[in-house]
Amino acid sequence: METQSVATTYEGIVTDNGQIALPEALRDALGLKANDRVQFVVDGGRVLLRPATSTRLAICGAAGRLDPPRDDRTLREEFEQGVAEDIVASLAHER
């Protein structure tokens, strides 16, 4: 069963220097904030406006906040703990 989307029309004004103020309801619908980039896709006489995908995010993926770096001793302990758990699991599997 196909669901049909309902088109919503918004109106803006093009300024002398080509800028368009997007209505608040449209910005909210697209999740746009100040200084976000958008793409205009022209298809015949139609124009599709969508949030632009950041090149950095497209290449690297959206990374959340990173944890602060840990010291060498902590990293070594975590590594050794992981190796020990792997050995125990492999020995249990052999039985």
C-alpha positions as CSV (number, residue, x, y, z in Angstrom):
1,M,0.0,0.0,0.0
2,E,1.5,3.3,-1.1
3,T,1.4,6.3,1.1
4,Q,1.0,9.6,-0.6
5,S,2.8,12.7,0.7
6,V,0.9,15.9,1.0
7,A,2.7,18.9,-0.6
8,T,2.9,22.1,1.4
9,T,3.5,25.4,-0.3
10,Y,5.6,28.1,1.3
11,E,6.3,31.6,-0.2
12,G,9.3,33.9,0.1
13,I,10.6,37.0,-1.6
14,V,13.9,37.2,-3.6
15,T,15.9,40.3,-2.7
16,D,17.8,42.5,-5.2
17,N,21.0,40.5,-4.4
18,G,19.3,37.1,-4.9
19,Q,18.7,36.1,-1.3
20,I,15.6,34.3,-0.2
21,A,14.3,34.4,3.4
22,L,12.9,30.9,4.2
23,P,9.7,31.0,6.3
24,E,10.2,29.7,9.8
25,A,7.8,26.7,9.2
26,L,9.9,25.6,6.2
27,R,13.1,25.9,8.2
28,D,11.6,23.9,11.0
29,A,10.2,21.3,8.6
30,L,13.7,20.8,7.1
31,G,15.6,21.1,10.4
32,L,17.5,24.1,9.2
33,K,19.3,26.5,11.5
34,A,21.1,29.8,10.8
35,N,24.2,29.4,8.6
36,D,23.2,25.8,7.5
37,R,23.9,25.1,3.8
38,V,21.1,24.1,1.4
39,Q,21.0,22.6,-2.1
40,F,18.7,23.6,-4.9
41,V,18.0,20.8,-7.3
42,V,16.4,22.0,-10.6
43,D,14.3,19.5,-12.5
44,G,12.6,21.1,-15.4
45,G,10.4,23.9,-14.0
46,R,10.5,22.5,-10.5
47,V,13.0,23.3,-7.8
48,L,13.7,21.0,-4.8
49,L,15.3,22.6,-1.7
50,R,17.0,20.3,0.7
51,P,19.7,20.5,3.4
52,A,23.1,20.2,1.9
53,T,25.2,17.2,3.0
54,S,28.5,18.4,4.5
55,T,31.5,17.0,2.5
56,R,33.3,16.4,5.8
57,L,30.4,14.4,7.2
58,A,29.9,12.5,4.0
59,I,33.6,11.5,3.9
60,C,34.1,10.8,7.6
61,G,30.6,10.1,8.9
62,A,28.9,11.9,11.6
63,A,31.1,11.5,14.7
64,G,29.6,12.1,18.0
65,R,31.5,13.8,20.8
66,L,34.8,12.0,21.4
67,D,35.9,10.8,24.9
68,P,39.0,12.5,26.3
69,P,42.2,10.7,25.5
70,R,43.2,8.0,28.0
71,D,46.7,7.5,29.4
72,D,49.0,4.7,28.2
73,R,48.6,2.7,31.3
74,T,44.8,2.6,31.0
75,L,45.0,1.7,27.4
76,R,47.4,-1.2,28.1
77,E,45.2,-2.5,31.0
78,E,42.1,-2.4,28.7
79,F,44.0,-4.2,26.0
80,E,45.3,-6.9,28.3
81,Q,41.9,-7.4,29.8
82,G,40.4,-7.9,26.3
83,V,43.1,-10.4,25.4
84,A,42.5,-12.3,28.6
85,E,38.7,-12.4,27.9
86,D,39.4,-13.7,24.4
87,I,41.6,-16.5,25.7
88,V,39.1,-17.6,28.3
89,A,36.3,-17.6,25.7
90,S,38.4,-19.6,23.2
91,L,39.3,-22.1,25.9
92,A,35.7,-22.5,26.9
93,H,34.8,-23.0,23.3
94,E,37.3,-25.8,22.9
95,R,35.7,-27.9,25.7
